[in-house]
Amino acid sequence: MSSLLHVRNLNIQSPERLTLHDVSFTLEAGQILAITGESGSGKSTLALGVAGLLPPGFQAHGSIRLEETELSTLSEQDWCRIRGKRLGMVFQEPMTALNPTRRIGTQIGDTFRLHTTLSRREIDTKTRTLMEQIGLSEAGVSERAYPHQLSGGQRQRVLLAMALACQPEILIADEFTTALDARTQAAMMTLVTHRCETQGMAVLMISHDLGLVRRHADHVLVMKDGACVEQGTTASVFDAPHHPYTQALLAMSLHGAARTPLTPLPVFTTPS
Ligand SMILES: Nc1ncnc2c1ncn2[C@@H]1O[C@H](COP(=O)(O)OP(=O)(O)OP(=O)(O)O)[C@@H](O)[C@H]1O
């Protein structure tokens, strides 16, 4: 396997405080790396930092390298060539991410128009294929539909289609299946894992759903208070967690599965 993404000593400063502390990890081709941790631990900030989409007033320091390209110093113009083409992204908010005034087929096609020199006919064919792959054709959804005519899960599938359109080397997926029913979630994960296996796409999967993480991730990085407390293969982190915070997180998840009341996570200090 070849290394695709190297994140080294990434620190992110929000207007108020240091939100991400010294996070480092590597993502290999074909690998699914899950970033997990409780709400507010900095998972989305990490995803936005890697995608160069931090909110105004946030500043990132450290190195984010996509193969030989250092992303942290890219101009916005260069970023636009990478996002959508080499780096696909799908986030949690399907309604705000789609343009409500444009048909979904047009919006999927826009990704090809922006990043490829395909003809109109080729774009139409590829859009139809993607609609089939994400299960929207089967569900009777037309390419001519507008976002408001789709369910939340269907809109999320459109976003996944747009993220996968140009066969990105890396998919950043932030809680993208969280609001979906189990069947739709499984269908979307099947599509993603198929791309990993057949095309070597790597995935940075942000999720607090430990069941999903265990089923699909190869590696796991556990975050607490903006820092990584533990990372390793999924088997090692789940079967023999080292950090007390990971142990507590996993124990809580098991309690959740047993439908017993949750107790608050104990406070752990982050190792310096
Ligand atoms: N736009 C913002 N302005 C200021 N602070 C922010 C902003 N977005 C996030 N934060 C802060 O950064 C910290 C990390 O938030 P982040 O959204 O990355 O956590 P998370 O682990 O993704 O949480 P969740 O699972 O709830 O989405 C939190 O303390 C949050 O309040």
The ligand as a MOL file (V3000), in Angstrom:
LIG
                    3D

  0  0  0     0  0            999 V3000
M  V30 BEGIN CTAB
M  V30 COUNTS 31 33 0 0 0
M  V30 BEGIN ATOM
M  V30 1 N -17.5610 27.8140 13.9170 0
M  V30 2 C -17.0550 27.6420 15.1510 0
M  V30 3 N -16.6810 28.6920 15.9180 0
M  V30 4 C -16.1450 28.5450 17.1480 0
M  V30 5 N -15.9280 27.3470 17.7150 0
M  V30 6 C -16.2830 26.2530 17.0190 0
M  V30 7 C -16.8480 26.3300 15.7030 0
M  V30 8 N -17.0710 25.0540 15.2610 0
M  V30 9 C -16.6810 24.2250 16.2500 0
M  V30 10 N -16.2030 24.9510 17.3090 0
M  V30 11 C -15.6910 24.3940 18.5710 0
M  V30 12 O -14.6440 23.4900 18.2860 0
M  V30 13 C -14.7320 22.3520 19.1660 0
M  V30 14 C -14.7500 21.0860 18.3380 0
M  V30 15 O -15.9650 21.0560 17.6060 0
M  V30 16 P -16.2190 19.9760 16.4690 0
M  V30 17 O -17.4710 20.3560 15.7600 0
M  V30 18 O -14.9980 19.8140 15.6680 0
M  V30 19 O -16.4470 18.6530 17.3470 0
M  V30 20 P -17.0450 17.2470 16.8890 0
M  V30 21 O -16.2390 16.2190 17.5900 0
M  V30 22 O -17.1120 17.1760 15.4120 0
M  V30 23 O -18.4990 17.3130 17.4940 0
M  V30 24 P -19.8750 16.6500 16.9360 0
M  V30 25 O -19.6980 15.1620 17.0220 0
M  V30 26 O -20.8980 17.1660 17.9000 0
M  V30 27 O -20.0830 17.1550 15.5430 0
M  V30 28 C -15.9780 22.5290 20.0220 0
M  V30 29 O -15.5990 23.0140 21.2760 0
M  V30 30 C -16.7780 23.5680 19.2680 0
M  V30 31 O -17.5020 24.3740 20.1670 0
M  V30 END ATOM
M  V30 BEGIN BOND
M  V30 1 1 1 2
M  V30 2 1 2 3
M  V30 3 2 2 7
M  V30 4 2 3 4
M  V30 5 1 4 5
M  V30 6 2 5 6
M  V30 7 1 6 7
M  V30 8 1 6 10
M  V30 9 1 7 8
M  V30 10 2 8 9
M  V30 11 1 9 10
M  V30 12 1 10 11
M  V30 13 1 11 12
M  V30 14 1 11 30
M  V30 15 1 12 13
M  V30 16 1 13 14
M  V30 17 1 13 28
M  V30 18 1 14 15
M  V30 19 1 15 16
M  V30 20 2 16 17
M  V30 21 1 16 18
M  V30 22 1 16 19
M  V30 23 1 19 20
M  V30 24 2 20 21
M  V30 25 1 20 22
M  V30 26 1 20 23
M  V30 27 1 23 24
M  V30 28 2 24 25
M  V30 29 1 24 26
M  V30 30 1 24 27
M  V30 31 1 28 29
M  V30 32 1 28 30
M  V30 33 1 30 31
M  V30 END BOND
M  V30 END CTAB
M  END
